[in-house]
Amino acid sequence: MRMHRILLTLLAVAAMAVITLTCSPGYLLRAGVEEARILSRRRPIPHVIADPATTPETRRRLELVLQARTFADSYLELDAGQSFTTYSWVDSDTLLMVLSAARKERFEPYTWWFPIVGRVPYKGYFDFAEADAAAAELAAAGYDTYVRPSGAFSTLGWFNDPLLNTILDYGDVSLVNTVIHELLHNTLFVPGQVAFNESFANFVGDRGSIAFFCAREGEESERCSLARASWADNLLYGAFLSSLVAELEAVYARTHLPVARRIALREEVFSAARARFRAELEPALRTRSFQGWAEREVNNATLIGTRLYYQRLELFEEVYQRYGGNLAAAIAAMAAAAARTPGAPFEAVAGLLD
């Protein structure tokens, strides 16, 4: 029965692709096949925990996932559905590669359109060589490109998303954060508003993991402290990215200059940002999450692809504080505001501060 439902879903997705002609049927069919493979390998987590062949450390982490899921469902009032009640093994430590691209002379992402979710500024590839080939094609056309690995994704509640072995090796705080982050996507996903969806989920995952560990283990516990440090670093990094983007937008706005000159000026901005990161941000960071940023490749695609997760984090934090630190109430209010105004979700959330 399970495979029958999966095959029906694959046929429906492929048919939709053919009808709309806006997304490759082959691409969507491959994605559907990979999803079917993941779903076919699901085992209920309680069964895996009870299996004598399961190692003690895997058993501990699976129990932590179930506890985080229950916390997200009961305390944060997220739509957990049946997500993360099962466990599935994939053969690689990287589930898929995610491609982003952007114009070199302005902050304009290359976008792809998909059924249900709308237009998005990235595309996931289960075939890694295909991701590299697509990136090379876009680079040859004059775009900045960025290909990054991903070990998790959400089907937005359309399927019973299993926990994958690709994320089970995360540290405890990151593991709980990821579960809560993905369950937020089940609860709210605004079509065509990827930056809002991912940044809001980032806030909920971070603040949710703080609430989870600090309530269970106390404010002075190691995991509570690490969760707080992670959120503090995300706020710092998000502010740094916003400042860098503003400087670049000022350069790109000088449209009277030739494109080659604007591209040269942006390299000066990148160089100054690297120096500022080393001198100001790196010493202030409390975790290793962003260490080495100054040595990484930076271009419009990497910035757009990364900033999707760090946009206006301070806004969510301010609303949370306005609700007196009641995380569940703050999440519900922000989700309702965004749902009412899907064309401008950030502005709708900002309206809660009026």
Secondary structure, 3 states (H helix, E strand, C coil): CHHHHHHHHHHHHHHHHHHHCCCCHHHHHHHHHHHHHHHHCCEEHHHHHHCCCCCHHHHHHHHHHHHHHHHHHHCCCCCCCCCCCEEECCCCCCCEEEEEEEECCCCCECCEEECCCEEECCEEECCHHHHHHHHHHHHHCCEEEEEEEECCCCCCCCCCCCEEHHHHCCCHHHHHHHHHHHHHHHHCCCCCCHHHHHHHHHHHHHHHHHHHHHHHHCCCCHHHHHHHHHHHHHHHHHHHHHHHHHHHHHHHCCCCCCHHHHHHHHHHHHHHHHHHHHHHHHHHCCCCCCCCHHHCCCCHHHHHHHHCCCCCHHHHHHHHHHCCCCHHHHHHHHHHHHHHCCCCHHHHHHHHHC
